[in-house]
Amino acid sequence: MATLGIPKNTIEILQKYNFSFQKKFGQNFLIDTHVLERIIKEAEITKDDMVLEIGPGIGTMTQYLCENARKVVAVEIDNNLIPILKDTLGSYDNVCVINEDILKVDINKLVLEENEGKPIKVVANLPYYITTPIIMGLFEKKVNVDSITVMVQKEVALRMQAGPGTKDYGALSLAVQYYSEPDIVANVPPNCFMPRPNVSSAVIRMKLHKQPKVIIENESLLFKIIRASFSQRRKTLVNSINNSSELSISKEHVAAALNEMGLSENIRGEALTLEQFGELSDILNKQ
Ligand code: SAM
């Protein structure tokens, strides 16, 4: 099968199957061999790896993954793509396509059954409408993952990688950085896709921490505090935590905790590092 990274080959397949793109599934297929090669390189795929691909589309990246990995499991929601994938991936015996919504797949079970519970790599050109639930699902369900290398909206990639005091820093940055080390490895313009998306894209690689970066007593409290801190960005931490419907912590308790940490009572969430949020959460957990 000729590589689908070349636009002419993609067009040929789409015409052969009279395929029409579904906007609701975030379908923007890659048509640039350089970008595809870059993703494979940055994902550091070896012949030992099992790769989970989310949304294979017509199998453009799947072909590269099959060439480089030991085994590929690809989960695709769109029924119309299944016969196409049978065709484009027909010459590979190391791929398994599952016709399902990724948000409904028990990925822990998949890792156990398909990779004896050993760590997998996740690689995808993600459907942008569900970027956050897919990534947070992998983290929160503690799926045994080595790294996640994904194409996302550039703006989202910047938020994932942002540090304290920047405009992009927020709950997503802290969640991603709590679980992993993010690195933007490529910027990808709209003309690398068919159809062209309205936004710029970026490839971000997240290597999961082997040991947690901060050890905290109550993970659920930490994330409630983080969500509260950024839900009202312009308010002080004391006020936003006190106003949160998820928490019942008085202003006095937050102020005392900040004093204990040597921080100003007027500080905003955007100024705190992950380590400081961890410390704050541990102090408030004791109270
Ligand atoms: N990997 C292909 C490529 O790079 O050309 C396609 C990428 S396209 C941005 C996203 C793909 O995810 C589409 O094939 C779409 O049908 C699929 N998709 C959308 N929602 C999904 C879901 N909930 N579960 C699984 N696949 C999904």
Residues whose N, C-alpha, C, O or C-beta is under 5 A from the ligand:
A	BS01	SAM	F25 G26 Q27 N28 F29 L30 I54 G55 P56 G57 T60 M61 V75 E76 I77 D78 E100 D101 I102 L103 N125 L126 P127
